[in-house]
Amino acid sequence: MIDLKKNLPEIFEEFSEKRRAAFLEVKKIKDENIPVVGVFCTFFPQELALAVGGTCVSLCSTSDETIGDAERDLPKNLCPLIKSSYGFAITNKCPFFYFSDIVIGETTCDGKKKMYELLGRHKPVHVMELPNRNSEMGMKMWKEEILKCKEVLEEMFDHKITDEEIRHAIKVKNAERSAAKDFYEIMKADELPMMGLDMWHVLHGLTFSFDKEAIPGEIKALKEKVLSENKHITGRKRILITGCPIGGATEKVIESVENNGGIAVAFENCGGAKAIDENVDETNPDPYDALARKYLNIGCACITPNTNRINLLDRMIDEYKVDGVIDMHLQTCTPYQVEGTTIRDFCKEQKNVPYIAVETDYGQSDKGQLNTRIAAFIEML
């Protein structure tokens, strides 16, 4: 629970440390024989884990600590997110992987897909086959994959999911997403109530909160506290960050923005608006069709054509009064790097908003270069 008696910097620091604190919490959950499903991607419908009586935890790692270990099995020129996640798994340095009963993967990229084969030597792994296109044919395929995953979880945990349980799980996750969206939308204001890095710590920290039914109340209370502080941050250039997932080491991109006269008002990345902008349709008589439609609408660069990402960026650039867009690419993440051309042209030609792409990894050696490039970009705005 959030201790609202503390001042805001302390509260934001708590959210920043949520992942570390969750290490102990996930052990407690396992001691209570609650199923733990480890996931790598926002495409996995967490409602399935809730409906089977379990919980989810993110296994994506964002540190270069175990990349050397991973490179004994994986090529050096592979995405750092994949190498870091695999390295933490095989070295047992990630309690989330250690305590997960099953790992759910997805075919968002070839590197991940092949990494899951190796990961299967250490833990039960089920891979969901993601369609390439957001189409009715793709939607049908994705619904079948969701039903297949449901059956895998039912068999593993000896629990048949009822329609009542999946509909309740949908309500719980919808409430969580709505609360998070309501909170991050305070950054639409002309006079901003908080810095973007603090906002990011809250959004990222939520992914390591296991009591999903408690989240809406906690976030509502935090929003009220933030607004009651009456902070009025003005005079900074308003930056939207898009691209690959952010977290841990790559927070250096947000820091570079806010150390050089900008403020990150919006995050379109996986941990930001991309995954929580849309809810599951509770009026759909088929809950699994509703789940398929919500999750396949996530605007990931692995989907072609990725019109949903363009549509979301279109709205966010206007609603958050964005002065510039920074597209963050992880090294060798081909889908986002190639799609960067489309995003650049959209920003410049259709939205008349300056755009810059920056490439980085989980090391710290490029912090100076990032600062130089982002400072020059903000100065130009």
C-alpha positions, 0 to 999 in steps of 0.5 A: 500500500502507498504511504501517503503520509510520506512526501512525494519524492519518497513515494516516487522512490518507492515506485522506483524500487517496486521491482526490488520490493516485489522480489520478497512479495513473489516469494510470499505468494509462492509460499501461499501456493498462488500460481505465478505466471512469468511473462515477457510481453504486453500481448499476453492477456493477464486476465487468464492468469487472474482467472486461474487464481494466479498472478503475473510478473514481468520477466523482461530485465533491463540491466547489463549485469548478466549479458556476459552470461547470456552471450555464452549461448546467445549471439553478441549482436542480439537485442539487449532486452533478450540477452539481459532477460535470458541471462537473469533467468539462467543465472537464477539472479531473477527471483521472478523467473525462479518462482514462476511456475510457467513462462509465457512467451510470444512471437513478437520477434525472431530473437525472442522466439529462438531464445524461448527454445533455450529457456525451455531447458530451465522452465516450462515455457508456452509460446503464443503464436502472434499473427503478423497482421491486425486483420479478421483472419489474424483476430481469429488466429489470436483468439485461438491462441488465447484459448490454447493458452487458457487450456495450458494454464488450466491443465498446469494449475488444475483449475477450469476457468469459468465464464464468471471468473474470466469476466471478473478478471476482465473487470479487474484489469479494466479498472487497473488500466483505467486508473493508470490512464487517468493518472498519466493523463494529468500530464496533459495540463499546461502547468505540469504537476510532476516530472516525467521520470517520476510519472514513469516510475509510477507506471513501471512500478505498477507492473510489479504490484500483485494485488490488482484489485487494490491498484485503482484505489492506490492510484486515485489517492496518489493522483489526489496527493500529486495535484494537492501539491500545487506544483506548476512546472512550466517553461520546459519543452514537452517531449513524447517518448516512443519506441522500444520498452523503457526501464532500468538502464534505459531511463537514461533517455528520460534523464537526458530529456529532463536534465536538458530543459525538457520534460517527458509528458507522454510515453507511447512505449509498451510500459506507457500508453501502448498497452493500457490506452484501450480496455477489453469490451465488457459488453462483448458476449464472447469474453475471449473474442473481446480479449483477442480484439483488445490485445491485438490492437496493441500497436507493436512494430511486429504488426504490419501495417502498424496503423494502431501505433500511428493512430495513438501517436496522432492523438497523444501528440495533440492531447499532450501538446507535444513539442518534439518526439524522441524515438528510442531504439534498442540496438539491433531491434530491427522492427522498431528501427525500420518502422522509425522511418514511418514514424519520422515521416508521420511526425514531420509531414503530418503532425509538423512535430520535430523528431529524433531517433536515438539508439542505445543499450543497457550500458552507461557508456553512451550517456554523454552522447545521449545528453549531447544529442538530446540537448541539441534537439531540445535547444532546436525546438 
